[in-house]
């Protein structure tokens, strides 16, 4: 692919249509492109390393650092340095509450199921914005290195990412100024990189074991005559090298007297030491670290005992993937290892033992996913016409039926893109409207699955129950993103919606964020975001006022006075219409009122149960 140089006269970059592949990782990210038919990972600003740490630092002067420069601030400014953002994508606070102690920055619990927020002093960010900073940094690195404008990309995600997480990744790319042509599963990308160098070997069935910093996937693929068909996939989007670090850290905390644990710098220093221990124990039998007069030690045997339950989880996922593909380990021709965590000897030995195969690691496990994304980009550019990728959806998709049951319309491991439909009817005479609630997951009850969205099919002609014929169809595109259509077949009444999860951001929000970033503005993000914050704050004020009236007898006056004062501060913030000030006041009020609400609830339950037997 020819390179067009920088226009020295105008000082601008020119766009020749190059499409890059991006591996947006938990620990590190990188960007790759095709050069003379081969994928090449772009080196960073120092021209030494292709890996860019997935870390963002917000400086006190308002500037933003990404990568190595941000990593240097992990200990000195932990509250303003964000890492492992990928683990927050598409998540609410409830999803990651048990992991809060691992992070040195503030994650906000607003009591809702909305996308989690990160607080950096007086500013609030969601994971989509944070991920966009990493993607923008990768884009800048590529433009500087290739002397070309980069505007189109293929971005990888874990195969087990759900719809909300895929939407969030696409939104982050768009916010970074990229046209995201395709979202591709990481193991599938790795298989593309592997298959490109093995096109002459005929039909093969391969297992791709992908264990990174924060996520794990196992995918079973068949490669034949340039066709890459995913047969099954399994995994865990919250299992990876971070968890091995956490296991070491907890071991130290249990076995050594360590003080000042509430200090973010202390926690961050220990986390980085645990990460260093994990890496070192792959090559040496013992690791020690001096911390404030205490020598923290761990040996390889202990480390292996700590992480064995996590590795066993990955083996169980491998068994399930094989079962879903109706295969056994003897059917697997090759096992491909992907992700930095696969360098751990116990993991490698466990996989050799389970599959009874030598492991393929001739491709750099850190770079192979980005390389595959670059190959997929090249396919989309029309430069490789002898390759075809057939992927699958990792989780079942369905709707809620009577009794809160999950009725699966598109089973997991279905080939995508795909369209499938099923007919339903009404349960009430003369029913004019039908709510369609869409869920993703494998449990029988919708309450145990992830809700993706809902809409109303309106103006159904009044008919006796059971007479209307309502077709619910699911169209899932090549990115694994869902469009749902409901149609009453007798009358032709129809409604279609692209499922937009509450774990993403709207087009209006994104547009305003883009304008804000392009102008390098430090002002508030968007009028819509301000109004949403005001609405949320008003609900909180009403709840606090009601609580004050109902619980006068339960709490001391000074406690209620403090609650009233914090409520008054929130009212003032609403009047000032500053989004960050409102959210800070909400956070403070919520932190103070939550334990009071729990106490009041316990008392009310006690009063209600008095004199009753259980």
N, C-alpha and C positions, 0 to 999 in steps of 0.2 A: 504494500500500500504506500503510495508516494506521500512524501511529507512536503507541506508547503511552508516555507520559512516565514519568519516574522517580517512584517512590513516596517522596515526601519524608518522610512520617511514619515509614516503616520503613527508609528509606535503601537500598532494594533496586531492582534492575532487573527489569522484567517481560518475559516472553518472548511475542511475538505470532506466532512461527512464521516470522520472516523467514529466508530462506536467502541466504547471501552467496556471491559468487564470489571466489576467491583465486588470484592469480598468484604462485606461489612461485618467485622468480627467483634466478639465480646472483648477480647484482650488486644488484638491488633487487627488492622484493616489494610488492604492494599488494592492497587488498581493495575490492570494489565491490558495489553492491546496485542493485535496480531502484526507481526513483522515478517514478511517473506514466508508466510504460511505457518509460522510458529508463534505460540503465545510468549509474550515477554512481560515480566512484571516491572513496573516503573520504579526506579530508585528515588528515594526522598531527596530532601534539600541538600543533604551531605553527600549524595551520590554513593552511599555505602550500603544502605539497608533498604530493602523493599517494604519492610513492615513499618506501618505507622501506628503507634500505640493509640488505641481507641479511647483517648482521654482528652477532656476539655477543661481548660482553666480560665476562670473569669477574673481578670486582674482588677485591682481597685480603681485603676484609671478608666475602666470600661472596656478595655481591649480584651480580645479572646485569643487564647493560644490553644493549638491542637497538636497532639503527637508528642514528640520527645520534649519539646519546650514545656508542655503541660505536665508531662510525667515528672519533671524535675520539681514540681510544686506539690506533689502528693503529700509530702511530710510537712513542708513549711507552711502550706495553706490548704489543709485538707477539706475545710468547709466550702472552699470555692473551686475545688478540683473534682470533676465528675468522671468516674470510671464505670465499666460494666454497664453502659447504657442499654446495650442490646437486651439485657435481662429485664429491662423495664418496658420495652416496646409492647404495646397492646395489653398492658397490665393495669389493674387497679391497685390501690393500696393493700386491699385484702389479699391479693395474690402474692405480695412480697413482704407482708408484715413480719413474718418469722425471720426474714433475712435482713431486717433493718440494722441490726447491730454490726453487720459486715460492712455497711457503707459508712464512710466518714462524713458524708454530706446529709443534708436534711431532706427527708422524704415526707410529704404532707399527707396526713390522713384527714380528708374532708368529710368522712362519713358517707360518701357516695360510691357508686360503682363506676365513676368516670375515670378517664385516663389519669394515672398517677402524676403528681406534680413534684418537682424538685425545687427547693428554696435555696437561693444563694443570696444571702443578706436580704436586701429588700426586693429582689427580683424573683420571679417564678417562671419555671420552664417545664414544658412537657418533654417526654422522651423523643418525640418526633422532631422538635426543634433542636434538641441536643444532637441527635443522629445526623441532622442536616449539616451541622457544623463539621462533623467528621467527613461527610461526603463532599462538602465544599472544599475542605482542605485537600482531599484526594484529587478533586477536579483541578485545583490550582497547581498541585504538584505535577500532574500530567501535562497541563498546558505549558508549564514552565519547561518541562523536560522535552516535550515533543514539538514545542513551538507551534502549537495548533490550538484552536478553540475546541473545547470538548463540550458537547451539548446533549449527547445521547449515550445511554448506558444500559447494560444488563446488570442487575444486582442480584446477588445470591441471598437465600434465606435457608435456615434449617428446614429439612423436609417436613418436620413435625410442627412447624409454625402454623397457627390457625389463621382464619380469615382476617381477624382483627390485626394480628401481627404483620400479615402480608400487606394489608392496607396501610398500616403505619409505616412500613418500609418504603412503599411506593410514595407516600406523602412526603417522607423525609427527602427522597430523591428529588421530588418536584420542588420542594422548598429550597433545595441546594442549587436550583437552576438546571436540573437535568431532566431530559425527557426519558423516562424509564420505559424502554421498549419491552422488557420482559423481566418478570421475577422468576428465577430459576432455583430449584432446590440444590443445596450445597453438595450432597452426595452425587446427584445427577451431573452437576458441573464437573466434579472430580472424575466421574466415569467418562465424560467427554474428553478430558485431558488424557486420561489413560487410554481410551479407545483410539484416539487420534494416532497414537504411536504403535497401535497393534491392529491396524486395519487388515493385515494379511493373514490373520490367524483363524479366520472362519468364525463359526458360531461359538460364543462363550457365555457362560453365566458367571457373573462376578458379584461379590459382596463388598460393599463400600462401608467401612467402619469409620465414622467421622466423629471424633471427640475433640472439641475445641475448648475454649476458655469457659464457656457458659452453657453450651448445648451439646446434645448427643443425638446422632442419627445412625441407623443401619438401613441400607437400601439394597435390595436384590435386583439386579438388572440382567437382561439378556442383550447381547450385542451381536448383530449378524448383518453382514452386508451394509454396514453404515447406518443401520437402524438401532437406536438405543431405546429399548423398551423397559420401563420400570415395572417390575412384577409385584413388588411390595415394599413397604417402608414402615419403620417403627422408630421409637425414640423417646426422648425427654428433653423439652426445651429449657429445663432448669437443672441440668446435670453437666458438669464440666470441670475444668481445671480450677475454677474458683472454689468449688466444693472441696477439692483436695487441699487447697490452701486453708480453707476454713477448718478442716479436720485437724491439720497440724496446729493451727492457732488455738483451737479448743483443747488440744492435748497439752499444750504449754500452759494454758490458763488453769487447767486442772492439776498440774503437777509442779508448778512453780509459783512462788509468791510474787505476783506482779501488781504494782500499785498504779494509781492514776489512770485507770482504764477508761474513765469518763472523758479523758482528753482525746480529741480526734487525732492529734499528732501521734500519740502513743499507739492508738489502735492501728493507724496507718503504717507506722514503723513496724509493728508486729506482723501486720498482713504482708508487707513487702518481704520481711524476713522469712515468713512461711512460704511465700512464693519462691524465694531463693533456695530454701531448703528442699522444696519439691523438685526443682530443676537439678540441684546439686546431687541429690540422692540417686539420680539416674546413672551417675558415674562414680560416686564415692560412697562408702558404706556408712559413714557417720557425718553429721552436720552439727555445728555449734554456733551460737550467736550470743555475744555479750550485750546485755541490755540493762543499763542502769545498775551495774554491780552484780547482776544475776546472769549466769551462763545458761542459756537455753539449749538443750540438746535433744536430738532425735536421731535414731538410726534407721537404716533402710527396712529392717524387719518390722519395726514398729510402724513405720509409715505404710508399709504394705498391709499390715493388719488393719490400719485405720481406713484405708480406701477400698479394701476388699468388698465390703457390702455394696459400695457404689459400682464397682466393676461387675459384681454379680448382677446388678440391675441391668447393665448393658448386655450381659450374656442372655438374660431372660428376654430382652427385646430382640436379640438376634434369633432366639428360638421362635418367638412369635412371628417375626418376619418370614422365616423359613416356612412355618406352618401356613401362613397366609398365602404364600406362593406355591404351596403344595410341593415343597422340596425338602431334601435333607442335606446335611453337610456334605455328603458324598457327591451331590449334584453340583457343588460349587467348584468352578475351575480355578478361580483366583480370588484372593482377599486383598483389597486395596485399603491401606491405612491413610487416613486424612486427619489433619489437625495436630497442633503442637503437643497436645496431651498424649498422643499415641507414642511419644518418645519414651514414656515411662516403661521400664523393663517388665513389670508385672502385667501391664496391659498387653504388651506384645506377646509375652509368654502365654497369657490366658487365651488370646485369640489363636495362636498357633495350636494350642491344645484343643480348643473347641472345634475349630474348622479342620484340624489335621492338615494344614496347608502351610507352605512357606508364604510369608507376607510380602506384598509388593509395596516397596517404599522408595523405588528408584526416583520418583518425582518428589520434589520438596513438599513435605506435608503442609507447610505453611502457605505455599504458593499455588498448590494444585487446584484449589477451588477458584481462585481468581483467573487462573489459566483457562479453566473450563468455561468460565463466564465470558472470557474474551473469544473463545471458539464459538460459543453460542451467538455472540455479537457478530462474528464473522459470517455465521450462517444466515442471520437476519439481514446482513448487508448483501446477501446474494453471492458471496464469494466461495461458498462451499455448498454445492448442490447435491452432493452424494451422501449427505448425512441428514438423518431425521431423528428427532427426539420425541419420544412418547412418554409423557410423565403421568403421575397419578395424584389423586387427592388423598392426603394422609388421614383425614378424619371424616366420619360420616356426617351427612347433612340431612336435616329433616325438619318437620314442623310439629308444633304442639297439637295434640288431639284431646278429646274429652277425657277428663281425669288427670290431666297433666302428664300424659304419656308422650314419649318421643316416637314419632312415626318416621322412620328413615326413608328418604326418597333417593338419595345418592349415597350408596355404601362407601366406606373407606376403601382405599386401594382401587377406586374406579379410574379408568383412563380419562385424562383430560387433554384438550377441551372436550366437554360432554354436555348433552342435553337430555334430561329425563323428566318424565311427567307422570302424575298419578291423579286419579279422579276421586273427588270427595262430594259430599252433599250436605244439606242443612239438617239440623236436629230439632228445629222449632218451626211450626206452621207460620207462614208469612214472613219468615226471616229475610230482611233486606240487606243486612251488612254481615260480612264475615271477616273476623280478625285472623290474619296469617302471621304467626310468630315463628321465626326461623331460628333453629338451634344447631350447634355443631358439637359432636361428641359421641360416645359409645354407650352411655348409660340408658336404662329403660325409662327413667323419669327425667323430664326436661329440667327440673330443679338441680339435677346433678351435672348438667351439660352447660356449655357456654352459649348464652343468647347473643345472636348476631344482629337482630333487628326485627321489626314488625311493621305491618301496614294493614289497611282496611280495604277490602273489596266492597265498594259501595253500590247502591242502587240495583241490587238483585231483584228481579220482578217477583212479587209475592206469590209463593207457591206452597202447597202442602209440604211438610217435612219429608225429606227423602226424594223429592222430585227433581230439584235443581241438580245439574251436572256441572260441578266446578272442577276445572283442571288446574292443578298446581304444578308448574314446571320450573325446574332449576336449570339454569345455563351457567356453567362454570368455565371461565376462559383459561387460556394457557398459563396465566399467572396464578390460577387457583382462586380468583376473585369471582364472587357470585352475583348473578342477576336472577331474581325470582319474579315469575309472572303468574297471576291468578286470572282465570277466565271462566265465566259462566257460559257454557257451550250452547244452551238453548236460546239465550238472548244476545249473546256476543259481548256482554258487559266484561270489561277487561281492565286490569291494573298491572303495571310493571314497575319494579323498583330495583335499583342496584343497592345491595345491602351495604349500608355504611354504618359500621359499628360505632358505638359510643366511645370506643377506645381510639378513635382517630380525630382528625380535625376537619372542619368543613372547607369547602372550596373558597368561601368568602374569607374565613380566617386565614387560609393559606395565601390568598392573593394579597391580603393586607400585610402579612408577614414578609412576603416577597418584596413588596414595595418598601417596607421598613428596612429590610436588609440591604436592598440595592442603594438606598439613600444613606446607609450607615447611620440611621437616626437612632437616638437614645430615648426618644419619646415612647409613650405607651403603645402597645401593639395595635389594637384595633377597637373601634367603637363597639363592634359586636361583642368582643371579649369583655369590654367594660360593662356592657349591659347584662351579660350573663353573670359576671361577678356580682353586680348589684342585685340581680334577682336572687342569686344564691344567698347573698348577705341578708337581704330582707327576710327570707325564710328563717334564717338563723336568728335574727333579731326577734321575730314573732315567737319563735320557739323559746328563746331565753326569757322573754317577757311573761309567757305563759308559765314557764317553770318557776319564776320568781313568785307569782301569785299562788301557785298550787303547793309550794313547799316552804311557806313561811315558818311553819311549826317544826320542821325537820332540821333546819340548819341555823347556826348562830348568825346573828345579824351582820357581823363583820364579813362572813363568807358570802352572804347574799349581797352586801354592799359592794364587795369586790366584783362579783358577777355582774351587778348592775353597772359598775364603772366600765367594765370591759365591753358591755353591751353599748353603753353610751359612746365609747371610742369607735365602735363599729358603725354606729349611726353617723358619726362625724365623717368617717372614711367614705361612707356611701355618698354623703353630700359633696365631698371633694372630687368624687368620680375618678380616683386614681386606682387603677386595677391592682397594682402591686401593694398599695397601702391597704386596700380592701381585703385582699387575700391574706396579708400579714395579720390584720386585725381578726379575720375569721379564724386563722390558725391559732392565735393566742386565746381567743374565746373558746374555741373547741377544746384546746388542751386543758383549760381551766374547768370547763363545764362537764367534760366526759366523766371524770370520776364521781362528780356530784350526781349525774344522771344515773350512773350505775348504783349508787347508794340508794337513791330514791326508788329505783326499780326493785331493788332487793326488799326494801321496806314494804312496797305495795304488794309484792308477791307474798311476803310474809303475812300481811294483813288479810289477803284474799284466802290464804290457806289455813288461817287460824281455826282450830276446831275441826279440821277435816283430816281424814285418814287417807294415806296413799298406799 
